């Protein structure tokens, strides 16, 4: 959600100056917008639940990087009527609690004390119980769309938020049994193989839903993720873990505003930028803008898998364009395992009679595409 907040901060603070036009215009106000605190995250209720909060500071909107991580802050979750729980710094602006047992129905708030001794407090919010996700479904209509279905038999939730983590399995373009370690070729095993890898990504869009207009608290067929047609993510196998949160009406409206201002702007007929204050305030200066909205709820989740063989004509683009270059070198007569080819972009592909066939490492090692060769525990 941090990427969404970056866009939203620009729009919110620029206000009505962001009107689509042909001639670029940079108002003096925009150039001077800096150093506002951004608080991103939710208080998570339930048994052994972990709360993660990200803190950052806005920079000038003319800078290439809009946010700096806020370091060395002290964070606590406060329970109304007594009880505080530490949220410890993890680095790069991320703060995480130990597994906690925060009961839904109690009131909680977040307290932040920054390194410059300024104090920020959210309002107390009720920890909400979140119903289970009934099912996740998917359909292929060009792209693959994953949708969520849920309901609350007590009709108490009404407002929902979702995010997700996606993991996909992909293969190297060529398969090889050989690797190199300290100048010696070795035969790979299950721990060192580079033919099959996994990568992980997280949601960046704000995904909300409401059943307020219905007689029953039922959510059906809300799209949560889209995999573009022929995307490598379903070249072999794809898994998505969707998390569901019950939220308040105030949180829903705040997120709706961010969603409209960041995901729907682009023409004169779209919603115009607007401003909504969150539920976080600077104790030292109540007029200081603070960006974010703290909610508290339990979280429920559900996972599904989609295999390439389940799709129709899913032909994906290869991540490396040149995998036709194969070079042959002679083996070292003293030891066939010795590998001294000077170009680090190439690696052993297979052995020939008296020689070694090489090709680009990016075509042989799936790890070169940014993934890991360690299979996830849930796979």
Secondary structure, DSSP 8 states (H G I E B T S, - for coil): -HHHHHHHHHHHHHGGG----SS----HHHHT----EEEEE-EE-EEEE--EEEEEEE--TTSS--EEE--S-EEEEEETTS-EEEEEEEETTEEEE--EEE-TTSEEEEEEE-TTS-EEEE--EE-B----EEEEEEEESSSEEEEEEEE-TTS---EEEEEEEEEEEEE-SS--SEEEETTEEEE--TTT--SEEEEEEE--S-EEEE-TTSSS-EEEEEEEEEE-TT-GGGSSEEEEEEEEEE--HHHHHHHHHHHHHHHS-SSTTS--------SEEESS-TTS-EE----EE-EEEEEEEEEGGGSSS-----S-S----EEEEE--TT-TTB---S-TTEEEEEEETTEEEEEEHHHH-GGGGT-BSS--TT-
